[in-house]
């Protein structure tokens, strides 16, 4: 567990645990209540690891959004034989709920390396949109999860950018692609959506002289009530985000990518950002044209 208090731009996120008679727990983080239930009573060591994992994930998401996305959340932990984390699912009906599988034999390293719970928590911070826009829901979670964890010091920038270099090509359009709204493949849904978010983040920062980024648009959507509990047209969210940044990047990029297989020169993009990926190792060229933007995106905000 990485501490219990997060200082974020004068925002303090206290951590409180209360046990229930069933040995479940209630966490209070930044004024939000997270109820954690176990499918069976865990050993005390496993309970401690699991609650620390929930807290670390909530800290990362709170750092990115400036607050925890919802005031109340239920997390249902289902134990299975083995180790690691799998099967995460987030819903907003009858209150936000995250259901996730956890191996009974999980070690501290399994929790440190997990990305699934943070990914699921990011889903809380965006409204439910029509099915053809599923790429923005999964793509934003794919993109934001590692960045949020980097900002609280749980991942290195080298890890974040190396994984983006390896993963983003899976989201490029293939021969029969008809744009993000009309090509619901796994690659376009998760990594195509992540590519949209990366391009939007970079372009917002270019047009605002690196004063604002994608998080400012998403925070405005969240503050306006755009959580998983709400159903919005996608254009409502994008327009609101654009008003928050003062530049119409989200709507312009959506209009380009929604029904057209927009080509992206990733080799040139990584060079501009100063990301060098060779033999599985990531290094940075800090004199690259967009190096300052790259650094701002993953800059740590941990206390």
Buried (B, 14 or more C-beta within 10 A) or exposed (E): BBEBEBEBEEEEBEBEBEEEEEEBBBBBBBEBBBBBBBEEEBEEEBBEBBBBBBBBBBBBBBBBBBBBBBEEBBBBBBBBEEEBBEEBEBBBEEBBBBBBBBBEEBEEEBBBEBBBBBBBBBBBBBBBBEEEBBBBBBBBBBBBBBBBBBBBBBBBBBBBBBBBBEBBEBBBBEEEBEBBBEBEBEBBBBBBBBBBBBBBBBBBBBBBEBEBBBBBBBBBBBEBEBBBBBEBEBBBBBBBBBBBBEBBBBBBBBEBBBBBBBEBEBEEBBBBBBBBBEEEEBEBBEEBEBBBBBBBBBEBBBE
